Amino acid sequence: MADETPAAAPEQQAAPQMKVLAQFIRDLSFENIAAQKGMQGNAEPDINVQVGLDAKKRPVENQYDVTIKLNIEAKSKADDAKIFVLELDYNGIFHIENVPDNQLHPFLLIECPRMLFPFVRRIVSDITRDGGYPPLNLETIDFVALYRSEITRRAQAEAAQATVS
């Protein structure tokens, strides 16, 4: 029987670790345009949600800022008049260890936003409800697809820039 000692075992990479150190609203704006203009009635809204992500290294070792940026615009389907606009920047501070450098970028822009999203969804629901509308419950965001489309967009922009130069 072979003696299994830690020295004899092949070196294994430690499992990735992520801790949410803090999360907060960095910026929030809700413009109730329908109320400002005195619009009446229950117009059926057409809601457009735009999602942006940002991540950057903090001065402290293994700490990163990750921000989900939402821009939500509701327009009347009948006449295309704006009903409300909600802009939210929600930030999380993460301590991340044991993630290889080549996987850190997707980790920051996929896994970290997944941790923040339930809180973002709740804020959007509360703000729209408190603004006098039915609560807007955001659909789950596919951060993997969002990441892939951003990488594709950047590659196409770089290719277009290379052909112009």
N, C-alpha and C positions, 0 to 999 in steps of 0.2 A: 504494500500500500504506500503510495507516494505521500510524502509529507508536504502538506499545503501550508506554506508560510507566506506572510505578506510580501516578503522579499522575493519569493519565487513566483508569485502571481504577476501576470502582465500588468503594467501600469494602466489604470483606468482613469478616464477623466471624470472628475466629480460632476454630479448632476447640477444643471443650472439652478440658480437660486434667485428669486425676485421678491423684494419686499417693497410694499407701498409705504413710503415714509410720510407722505402728506399728499393731500389732494384738495383743490380749491378752485373757485371761479376766478379766473384772471380778468375776464371782461364779460359783461352781460348788457345787452341792449334789447328792449322790447318796445317796438313802436306800434301802437294800436291805431293805425291809420284810419280805419273805418270809424272809430269813435271820434277821432279828431275832426273828421269831415262830416260828422253827424249822419253817417249812412245808417239806414234802417233796414230791417229784414234779415232773414237768415239765408244769405247767399251761399250756395254750395261752393266750397273752396277748392281750388286747385293748388296743392301744396308742393313746393319745390324745395328739396333738401340738398344742400351742398356740404360735403365733408372734406376737411383738410386736416392733415396731420403734420406735426413738427416734433422733432426730437433733437436734443443737444446735450452735450456733456456738461456737467457741473464742475466747479473747481475741486470738489471733494472727490477722492478716488472712488470709483465704481458707482457714482451717482449720476442720474440723468433726469432731465426735464422732458416730459412728453406732454404735448398739448393736442387736444381734439378741438378743431375749429368748425363750428356749425354755422351755416347761414340758411335760415328757413324763411321762405317767403310764401305767403298765402294770398292768392288772387281769386277774385270771383270768376267762376266759370262762365257766367252770363255775359259780363262786360269787361273782363280782364282788369278790373279795378283792384288795386292792392287793398288787402284787408288788414294784414299785419306782417311785420318783419321781426324776426328774432335772430340775434347774433350772440353766440356763446363761445367763449374760449375757456375750456376746462383743462386745468393743468394737474399733472401728477408728478411727484418726485419719487423716483425709484432707486433702490439700491440693487444692483445686479452683479452677480458673480458667476464665474464658471461658464460663460458664454463665449465661444471662440470669436475672434475678431471678425471673421468672414460671415458670421451669423448674427452679429450684434445689431446691424442696421435693420434687418427684417424683424428681429426680436423686439426692438424698440417700437417699431411701427405696426406690429401686428399684436403681439401678446400684451404689451402695456395698454394700448387702447381697449383691448377686450376687458381688462380689469376695470377700466374707468367707465366704460359704456353704460352699465346699469345706473350709475349715478347721474350721468348726462341725460339719460332717458327720463329719469325722475324729475330733474330740474326742468326739462322742456315741458313735461306734462303739467307740472305745478304752475309754471309761468303762463302757459296758454290758458289754463283753467282760471288762474287769478286775473288774467286779462279779459275775462268775460266770454271765453270760447270753450267749447268742449275740450277736454284734455287731449293733447296730441301725443299719442303713444308711438314713438318711433319704431319702425321695423328694425330688427337686428341687422347690424351692418356687417358685411362680409369684409373684414379687414385684410384678408389674404387677397381677395380679388382687387380691392382698392390699392393695395401695395403693388400687385402685379401690373395694374393699369398705369400706375404712376411710373414704374420702372420702364414700361414700354413707351410711355409718352416722353420721358427724358431721353431714351435712346433715339427715338424718332427726331426729337428736337436737336440732339447732337449730330445726327446724320445730316439733317437739313442744314445745320450751321456749317458742317464740314464741306458740303457741296457748294455753299455760297463763298467760302473762303478761298 
